[in-house]
């Protein structure tokens, strides 16, 4: 049991490290090449999140045919990451979509297995996710350092190698003797339908967070002044803060209803968005570092996981990733309207979308 945990923690650490590297490198490239081009950055956010639509399909397929087989697909995510080092900004959305598709189609097999073996324990998941926070933070700092010293090309190549090692680690340490029986396609369909309202609420909340934080990152890049400082502020410091509160989020999701945790986090975002939009300098950085995301992630994942049987935990993980994909579609639609021309209008839109998620969660309680 200890051996498989090490392998899965390694996967979470490295795959998140790669994503942190990618985020810093891509945002730095946009800001230094295009300036405050909100339309391009929101289009890129959509390209990063839309492919997650395949996550629930990947999670469902892994529950039907066996989760370990799906991990081989994840190793090929290294290819588009490598190509990012060879091609310019114009190809970035396409390559980003390919990288995210391959990664998020396969990742539910890893997370679903972890949820299955640990019986959807909130505290266990929080420790697993904590490695993700650490990896994301380290990745952002490493990306900035490598980019400033040796160039973005080498940083993308290192990220390419790391994602392959991440999936290989999960594949080699896979605890196949402890995983539940396989599900049927009909069971997968019923499971997805059972969590539909939670799914809708998570979509709205993720859309508001992706839209606002993706746009606010451009102001943060200006405040930072360099790629290294930007990586520190954009990923490393939030990761440290997130890692510290992950066990708290795990405890709360075990002690209370995880849906209550999700609802309270949505209210907190509604209050935080306008405060951030009016802030600059050190105040903006402090507000950026408030660690709400771990509570949203914990509440979302454990809420869905506990609604589904052990053989559908790949579906559970896939549902959350697919929620990110649908949220990406909403961000893409918003990017094609005048609503994303200024940070003020983006803030109002993010607040309204979060409020809609709150309404759905309350409605679910009343049904």
C-alpha positions in Angstrom: 0.0 0.0 0.0 2.8 2.4 0.8 4.5 1.7 -2.5 1.4 2.7 -4.6 0.9 5.9 -2.6 4.4 7.0 -3.4 3.8 6.4 -7.1 0.5 8.3 -7.1 1.9 11.2 -5.0 4.8 11.4 -7.5 2.3 11.6 -10.4 0.3 14.4 -8.7 3.5 16.3 -7.9 5.0 16.1 -11.4 1.8 16.6 -13.4 1.0 19.7 -11.4 4.6 20.9 -11.7 4.3 20.7 -15.4 1.0 22.6 -15.4 2.5 25.3 -13.2 5.5 25.6 -15.6 3.1 25.8 -18.6 1.0 28.5 -17.0 3.9 30.8 -16.2 5.6 30.3 -19.5 2.4 30.9 -21.6 1.3 34.0 -19.6 4.8 35.5 -19.7 4.9 34.9 -23.5 1.5 36.6 -24.0 2.3 39.7 -21.8 5.8 40.3 -23.3 4.5 39.8 -26.9 1.0 41.1 -26.9 0.6 43.2 -23.8 -2.9 43.5 -22.3 -4.7 41.4 -25.0 -7.6 40.1 -22.9 -9.2 38.5 -25.9 -6.2 36.3 -26.6 -5.7 35.3 -23.0 -9.4 34.4 -22.6 -9.3 32.4 -25.8 -6.2 30.6 -24.5 -8.0 29.9 -21.2 -10.9 28.4 -23.2 -8.4 26.3 -25.3 -7.0 25.0 -22.0 -10.3 24.1 -20.4 -12.5 23.0 -23.3 -10.6 19.8 -23.9 -11.5 18.7 -20.4 -14.8 17.8 -21.9 -13.2 14.4 -22.6 -12.4 13.8 -19.0 -15.7 12.3 -18.0 -15.5 10.0 -21.1 -11.9 9.1 -20.1 -13.0 8.5 -16.5 -16.0 6.4 -17.6 -14.0 4.4 -20.1 -11.4 3.7 -17.4 -14.1 2.4 -15.0 -15.4 0.1 -17.8 -12.2 -1.3 -19.4 -9.7 -0.8 -16.5 -8.1 2.4 -15.3 -4.4 1.3 -15.7 -4.8 1.0 -19.5 -5.8 4.6 -19.9 -2.5 5.9 -18.3 -0.6 5.0 -21.4 -2.5 7.8 -23.3 -1.3 10.3 -20.7 2.3 9.7 -21.5 1.8 11.2 -25.0 0.9 14.6 -23.5 4.7 15.2 -23.7 4.5 15.7 -27.5 2.5 19.0 -27.6 4.6 20.3 -24.7 7.8 19.6 -26.6 6.3 21.3 -29.7 5.7 24.5 -27.7 9.4 24.9 -27.6 9.6 24.8 -31.4 6.7 26.9 -32.6 5.5 30.5 -31.9 2.7 32.2 -30.1 0.2 31.7 -33.0 0.3 27.9 -32.4 0.0 28.1 -28.6 -3.8 27.6 -28.3 -3.7 24.5 -30.5 -0.8 22.9 -28.7 -2.3 23.8 -25.3 -5.6 22.2 -26.3 -3.7 19.0 -27.3 -1.7 18.9 -24.1 -4.7 19.4 -21.9 -6.8 16.8 -23.9 -4.2 14.1 -23.4 -3.5 14.9 -19.8 -7.1 15.3 -18.6 -8.5 12.3 -20.5 -6.0 10.1 -18.6 -5.8 11.8 -15.2 -9.3 10.7 -13.9 -7.9 7.1 -14.0 -5.3 8.1 -11.5 -7.5 10.2 -9.2 -10.4 7.8 -9.5 -8.2 4.9 -8.4 -7.0 7.0 -5.4 -10.5 7.8 -4.4 -11.6 4.2 -4.8 -8.8 2.8 -2.7 -9.2 5.4 0.0 -13.0 5.1 0.1 -13.5 8.8 -0.8 -11.8 10.0 2.4 -11.7 13.8 2.5 -8.5 13.9 4.5 -6.8 11.4 2.2 -7.7 13.3 -0.9 -6.5 16.6 0.7 -3.0 15.0 1.2 -3.0 13.8 -2.4 -4.1 17.2 -3.7 -1.5 18.9 -1.4 1.2 17.3 -3.6 -0.5 18.9 -6.6 -0.3 22.3 -4.9 3.3 21.9 -4.1 4.1 20.8 -7.7 2.2 23.7 -9.2 4.0 26.2 -7.0 7.5 24.8 -7.7 6.7 24.5 -11.4 5.9 28.2 -11.6 9.1 29.3 -9.9 11.3 26.8 -11.9 9.7 27.9 -15.1 10.5 31.6 -14.4 14.1 30.8 -13.4 14.8 28.6 -16.4 13.1 31.1 -18.8 15.1 34.0 -17.5 18.4 32.1 -17.5 18.2 29.7 -20.5 15.1 30.6 -22.4 11.5 29.3 -22.7 12.4 26.6 -25.1 14.4 24.5 -22.6 11.7 25.0 -20.0 9.0 23.5 -22.3 11.3 20.6 -23.1 11.8 19.8 -19.4 8.0 20.0 -18.9 7.6 17.5 -21.7 9.9 15.0 -20.0 8.3 15.5 -16.6 4.7 14.7 -17.7 5.8 11.4 -19.2 7.6 10.4 -16.0 4.4 11.4 -14.0 2.2 8.9 -15.8 4.9 6.3 -15.9 5.1 6.5 -12.1 1.4 5.9 -11.7 1.4 3.1 -14.2 4.3 1.2 -12.5 2.9 1.6 -9.0 -0.8 0.9 -9.9 -2.6 -0.9 -7.0 -4.6 -3.3 -9.2 -5.2 -5.8 -6.4 -7.1 -3.2 -4.3 -9.3 -1.6 -6.9 -13.1 -2.4 -7.2 -14.9 -4.3 -9.9 -15.5 -2.6 -13.3 -18.6 -0.7 -14.1 -21.1 -1.1 -16.9 -21.9 1.7 -19.5 -25.4 1.9 -18.0 -24.0 2.4 -14.5 -21.7 5.2 -15.8 -24.7 6.9 -17.4 -26.8 6.7 -14.2 -23.8 8.0 -12.1 -23.4 11.1 -14.3 -27.1 11.9 -14.1 -27.0 11.5 -10.3 -24.5 14.3 -9.9 -25.9 16.7 -12.6 -26.9 19.6 -10.4 -23.5 19.6 -8.5 -21.9 19.5 -11.9 -23.8 22.6 -13.1 -22.9 24.5 -9.9 -19.2 23.6 -10.3 -19.3 24.7 -13.9 -20.5 28.2 -13.0 -18.0 28.6 -10.2 -15.1 27.4 -12.3 -16.1 29.7 -15.2 -16.1 32.7 -12.9 -12.7 31.8 -11.4 -11.1 31.0 -14.7 -12.3 34.2 -16.3 -11.4 36.5 -13.5 -8.1 35.0 -12.5 -6.9 34.5 -16.1 -7.6 38.2 -16.8 -6.1 39.4 -13.5 -2.9 37.6 -14.2 -2.0 40.3 -16.7 -2.1 42.9 -14.0 -0.1 40.6 -11.8 2.6 40.2 -14.5 3.0 44.0 -14.7 3.3 44.3 -10.9 5.9 41.5 -10.8 8.2 43.1 -13.3 10.1 39.9 -14.4 9.3 36.3 -15.3 11.0 35.0 -12.2 9.0 37.2 -9.8 5.9 36.6 -11.7 6.4 32.8 -11.4 6.9 33.3 -7.6 3.7 35.3 -7.2 1.6 33.5 -9.7 2.2 30.0 -8.6 4.7 29.4 -5.8 3.3 31.6 -3.1 -0.3 30.6 -3.8 0.8 26.9 -3.7 2.4 27.4 -0.3 -0.7 29.0 1.0 -2.8 26.3 -0.6 -0.7 23.5 0.8 -1.1 24.9 4.3 -4.9 24.9 4.1 -5.4 21.6 2.2 -5.5 19.5 5.5 -8.0 22.0 6.9 -10.2 21.6 3.8 -9.9 17.8 4.1 -10.9 17.9 7.7 -13.9 20.2 7.0 -15.1 17.9 4.1 -15.1 14.9 6.5 -16.5 16.8 9.5 -19.3 18.6 7.6 -21.1 18.2 4.3 -18.7 18.8 1.4 -21.5 20.7 -0.4 -21.6 23.2 2.4 -17.9 23.8 1.9 -18.5 24.4 -1.8 -21.4 26.8 -1.1 -19.4 28.9 1.4 -16.4 29.1 -1.0 -18.7 30.4 -3.8 -19.9 33.2 -1.4 -16.3 34.0 -0.6 -15.4 34.4 -4.3 -18.3 36.8 -4.8 -16.8 39.0 -2.1 -13.2 38.6 -3.3 -13.6 39.5 -7.0 -14.5 43.2 -6.6 -11.8 43.7 -3.9 -9.2 42.3 -6.3 -10.4 44.3 -9.3 -9.9 47.6 -7.3 -6.4 46.6 -5.9 -2.9 47.3 -7.1 0.6 46.7 -5.9 1.2 44.8 -2.7 -2.6 44.7 -1.9 -3.3 43.0 -5.2 -0.7 40.4 -4.4 -2.0 39.7 -0.9 -5.6 39.3 -2.2 -4.3 37.0 -5.0 -2.7 34.8 -2.3 -5.9 34.1 -0.4 -6.2 30.3 -0.7 -9.9 29.7 -1.7 -9.2 27.2 -4.5 -8.3 24.3 -2.3 -11.7 24.6 -0.5 -13.5 24.8 -3.9 -11.7 21.7 -5.2 -12.2 19.7 -2.0 -15.9 20.5 -1.8 -16.4 19.7 -5.5 -14.5 16.5 -5.7 -15.7 14.9 -2.4 -19.3 16.0 -3.1 -19.3 14.1 -6.4 -17.2 11.2 -5.2 -19.5 10.4 -2.3 -22.6 10.4 -4.5 -21.1 7.5 -6.6 -20.2 3.9 -5.9 -16.6 2.7 -5.7 -16.6 1.4 -9.3 -17.5 4.8 -10.6 -14.7 6.9 -9.0 -13.0 7.4 -12.4 -16.3 9.0 -13.4 -16.3 11.1 -10.3 -12.8 12.5 -11.1 -13.8 12.9 -14.8 -17.0 14.9 -13.9 -15.0 17.6 -12.1 -12.5 17.9 -15.1 -15.4 18.0 -17.5 -17.0 20.8 -15.5 -13.8 22.7 -16.1 -14.3 22.1 -19.8 -17.8 23.4 -19.9 -16.6 26.3 -17.9 -14.0 26.9 -20.6 -16.8 27.0 -23.2 -18.5 29.8 -21.2 -15.2 31.7 -21.0 -14.8 31.3 -24.7 -18.3 32.7 -25.4 -17.7 35.6 -23.0 -14.4 36.4 -24.8 -16.3 37.1 -28.0 -18.5 39.8 -26.3 -17.8 43.3 -25.1 -18.1 42.0 -21.6 -14.4 41.1 -21.4 -12.9 44.4 -22.7 -12.2 45.7 -19.2 -11.4 44.1 -15.8 -14.5 45.9 -14.4 -16.9 44.2 -16.7 -15.1 40.9 -16.2 -15.5 41.3 -12.5 -19.3 41.8 -12.8 -19.7 38.8 -15.0 -17.6 36.6 -12.7 -19.7 37.7 -9.7 -23.0 37.0 -11.5 -21.9 33.6 -12.6 -20.8 32.6 -9.1 -24.2 33.8 -7.8 -25.9 31.5 -10.2 -23.9 28.6 -8.8 -25.0 29.5 -5.3 -28.6 29.4 -6.5 -28.2 25.9 -8.1 -26.6 24.5 -4.9 -29.5 25.9 -2.8 -32.1 24.6 -5.3 -30.5 21.1 -5.0 -31.2 21.2 -1.2 -34.8 22.1 -1.7 -35.6 19.4 -4.3 
